[in-house]
Amino acid sequence: MNEWEWNLLEDKARLDHVEVEGVTIRPGDRVRLNPKDGGDILDLALRGQIATVESIEEDYENAQHICVVLDDDPGRDLGMMRQPGHRFFFTPTEVERLDGETAASAKHSKGTKPTVLVAGIGNIFLGDDGFGVEVVRRLAARSLPEAVRVVDFGIRGFDLAYALQDGYETTILVDAYSRGQKPGTVSLVEPDLDNLDAGACEFVQPHAMNPMNVLRLAKSMNGPTKRILLVGCEPENLGGEEGQMGLSKSCEAALDVAADKIEAVVNQILTKQG
């Protein structure tokens, strides 16, 4: 189904997840497209493409449709802004959720809505800027409560902005940021959401995903953006002009420190919620 056909339907309802053969798919998840035989030529041309779920919607006949934006679309940000021509609709059985960054969402049983989002941010090709990505990879391998969702957003700012609209009580951003401390120092900061333009802390910005700009965008959407925390690490090496794979020794040593701090903060949050 294309965008124009979908807009002709009435009484669309947005869903926070859909179950496909026991696997939970949510907005923000990355999926592989497997359109069924007999579809139109455009759907078939998209077979095997990797995409991000922008929304999950249900029409007036209770049929569920997964709206996706292609990773390889040069105008993918327009799709995240819900512009026609950059979004595509598939049935739940025509998409396959990818493992890795969204593997943690499989922990959530049907009807259980996560209340805490842990969002890894960074570019793995720019040295210590990949700190947040590496931390959430470690967290995804841990046994966290079902109320916690761990996602590697990398440099996908629009994806994170939309995820912040999903009603999480607390979002924990994990990133590299500079406060003039010793490299490898892990800190916990709570940005002032009422004073974002002032810049509560100086985030590192080489990865083209400035978290403060993402928070401003999310706030402008008038969505239920609630408490935001940042667990960050003082970087030592951001790769220079040519870039660099891998973290410095100081940031590498801080990975478990950050993961442990996040787990402790999550437990405190859930204890208060309970």
Secondary structure by P-SEA (a helix, b strand, c coil): ccaaaaaaccbbbbbcccccccccccccbbbbbbccccccaaaaaaccbbbbbcccccccccbbbbbbbbccccaaaaaaacccccbbbbccccbbbbcccccccccccccccccbbbbbbccccccccaaaaaaaaaaaaccccccbbbbbcccaaaaaaaaaaccccbbbbbbbbbccccccbbbbbbccccccccccccccccccccaaaaaaaaaaacccccbbbbbcccccccccccccccccaaaaaaaaaaaaaaaaaaaaaaaaac
